[in-house]
Amino acid sequence: MKHWIPSHDTFGRVFAMLDTKALTQCFISWTTALVAASKVKHIAIDEKSLRHSFDHAAEKAMIRMVSAWAVDRTQARLAS
């Protein structure tokens, strides 16, 4: 895609073709590898649901976004 930016519809088609179970397994493997490779013992996870992202007609569920941060234990104590 050297000379153009994919359209909203193109991204939609690509994301619709993703195997959600395989993507979930890849995410779990990736985060496991990150924890194993680092000295950090805590991962802070934040989930957000995007309002009005569901589609009743197409029976599509709401979009959920997940963020993860490697957190030092002393930083976690200071934040709480």
ZADO-1210 file (C-alpha; in nm, 4 decimals, padded with zeros to 6 digits):
<atoms>
<atom x="00.0000" y="00.0000" z="00.0000" code="MET" pos="1"/>
<atom x="00.2734" y="00.2328" z="-00.1049" code="LYS" pos="2"/>
<atom x="00.0571" y="00.4987" z="-00.2728" code="HIS" pos="3"/>
<atom x="-00.2804" y="00.4835" z="-00.0958" code="TRP" pos="4"/>
<atom x="-00.4484" y="00.4430" z="00.2411" code="ILE" pos="5"/>
<atom x="-00.7054" y="00.1645" z="00.2767" code="PRO" pos="6"/>
<atom x="-01.0638" y="00.2791" z="00.3190" code="SER" pos="7"/>
<atom x="-01.2824" y="00.2237" z="00.6228" code="HIS" pos="8"/>
<atom x="-01.4617" y="-00.0533" z="00.4297" code="ASP" pos="9"/>
<atom x="-01.1324" y="-00.2278" z="00.3485" code="THR" pos="10"/>
<atom x="-01.0352" y="-00.2327" z="00.7144" code="PHE" pos="11"/>
<atom x="-01.3835" y="-00.3631" z="00.7976" code="GLY" pos="12"/>
<atom x="-01.3514" y="-00.6500" z="00.5496" code="ARG" pos="13"/>
<atom x="-01.0058" y="-00.7447" z="00.6784" code="VAL" pos="14"/>
<atom x="-01.1149" y="-00.7387" z="01.0438" code="PHE" pos="15"/>
<atom x="-01.4296" y="-00.9382" z="00.9598" code="ALA" pos="16"/>
<atom x="-01.2122" y="-01.2150" z="00.8135" code="MET" pos="17"/>
<atom x="-01.0005" y="-01.2524" z="01.1283" code="LEU" pos="18"/>
<atom x="-01.0398" y="-01.5719" z="01.3246" code="ASP" pos="19"/>
<atom x="-01.1206" y="-01.4379" z="01.6726" code="THR" pos="20"/>
<atom x="-01.0211" y="-01.7606" z="01.8501" code="LYS" pos="21"/>
<atom x="-00.6802" y="-01.7624" z="01.6764" code="ALA" pos="22"/>
<atom x="-00.6339" y="-01.3917" z="01.7505" code="LEU" pos="23"/>
<atom x="-00.7151" y="-01.4519" z="02.1183" code="THR" pos="24"/>
<atom x="-00.4643" y="-01.7368" z="02.1329" code="GLN" pos="25"/>
<atom x="-00.1968" y="-01.5187" z="01.9676" code="CYS" pos="26"/>
<atom x="-00.2643" y="-01.2415" z="02.2194" code="PHE" pos="27"/>
<atom x="-00.2296" y="-01.4821" z="02.5118" code="ILE" pos="28"/>
<atom x="00.0946" y="-01.6249" z="02.3698" code="SER" pos="29"/>
<atom x="00.2341" y="-01.2769" z="02.3086" code="TRP" pos="30"/>
<atom x="00.1576" y="-01.1492" z="02.6591" code="THR" pos="31"/>
<atom x="00.2969" y="-01.4696" z="02.8132" code="THR" pos="32"/>
<atom x="00.6202" y="-01.4208" z="02.6173" code="ALA" pos="33"/>
<atom x="00.6413" y="-01.0557" z="02.7276" code="LEU" pos="34"/>
<atom x="00.6102" y="-01.1496" z="03.0935" code="VAL" pos="35"/>
<atom x="00.8667" y="-01.4296" z="03.0573" code="ALA" pos="36"/>
<atom x="01.1159" y="-01.1971" z="02.8833" code="ALA" pos="37"/>
<atom x="01.0880" y="-00.9145" z="03.1366" code="SER" pos="38"/>
<atom x="01.1507" y="-00.8776" z="03.5066" code="LYS" pos="39"/>
<atom x="00.8101" y="-00.7173" z="03.5497" code="VAL" pos="40"/>
<atom x="00.5706" y="-00.9279" z="03.7521" code="LYS" pos="41"/>
<atom x="00.2541" y="-00.7252" z="03.6989" code="HIS" pos="42"/>
<atom x="00.0598" y="-00.6387" z="03.3873" code="ILE" pos="43"/>
<atom x="-00.2135" y="-00.3755" z="03.4228" code="ALA" pos="44"/>
<atom x="-00.5059" y="-00.4490" z="03.1899" code="ILE" pos="45"/>
<atom x="-00.7693" y="-00.1937" z="03.0919" code="ASP" pos="46"/>
<atom x="-01.0777" y="-00.2759" z="02.8820" code="GLU" pos="47"/>
<atom x="-01.3042" y="-00.0256" z="02.7139" code="LYS" pos="48"/>
<atom x="-01.6284" y="-00.0920" z="02.5269" code="SER" pos="49"/>
<atom x="-01.6921" y="00.1399" z="02.2344" code="LEU" pos="50"/>
<atom x="-02.0402" y="00.2870" z="02.2580" code="ARG" pos="51"/>
<atom x="-02.2713" y="00.2302" z="01.9603" code="HIS" pos="52"/>
<atom x="-02.0236" y="-00.0119" z="01.7992" code="SER" pos="53"/>
<atom x="-02.2666" y="-00.3053" z="01.7954" code="PHE" pos="54"/>
<atom x="-02.4757" y="-00.3873" z="01.4892" code="ASP" pos="55"/>
<atom x="-02.8055" y="-00.5584" z="01.5727" code="HIS" pos="56"/>
<atom x="-02.8964" y="-00.6150" z="01.2067" code="ALA" pos="57"/>
<atom x="-02.5704" y="-00.7985" z="01.1329" code="ALA" pos="58"/>
<atom x="-02.5637" y="-00.9590" z="01.4802" code="GLU" pos="59"/>
<atom x="-02.2190" y="-00.8102" z="01.5510" code="LYS" pos="60"/>
<atom x="-02.1150" y="-00.7629" z="01.9114" code="ALA" pos="61"/>
<atom x="-01.9875" y="-00.4415" z="02.0653" code="MET" pos="62"/>
<atom x="-01.6207" y="-00.3605" z="01.9999" code="ILE" pos="63"/>
<atom x="-01.4012" y="-00.3949" z="02.3039" code="ARG" pos="64"/>
<atom x="-01.0505" y="-00.2507" z="02.3253" code="MET" pos="65"/>
<atom x="-00.7886" y="-00.3868" z="02.5633" code="VAL" pos="66"/>
<atom x="-00.4735" y="-00.2046" z="02.6743" code="SER" pos="67"/>
<atom x="-00.1950" y="-00.3640" z="02.8772" code="ALA" pos="68"/>
<atom x="00.0991" y="-00.2070" z="03.0595" code="TRP" pos="69"/>
<atom x="00.3965" y="-00.3700" z="03.2271" code="ALA" pos="70"/>
<atom x="00.3959" y="-00.2214" z="03.5760" code="VAL" pos="71"/>
<atom x="00.6658" y="-00.2244" z="03.8403" code="ASP" pos="72"/>
<atom x="00.5207" y="-00.3426" z="04.1711" code="ARG" pos="73"/>
<atom x="00.6256" y="-00.0237" z="04.3562" code="THR" pos="74"/>
<atom x="00.4550" y="00.1879" z="04.0890" code="GLN" pos="75"/>
<atom x="00.1371" y="-00.0164" z="04.1314" code="ALA" pos="76"/>
<atom x="00.1370" y="00.0502" z="04.5074" code="ARG" pos="77"/>
<atom x="00.1845" y="00.4247" z="04.4565" code="LEU" pos="78"/>
<atom x="-00.1075" y="00.4414" z="04.2130" code="ALA" pos="79"/>
<atom x="-00.3564" y="00.2771" z="04.4496" code="SER" pos="80"/>
</atoms>
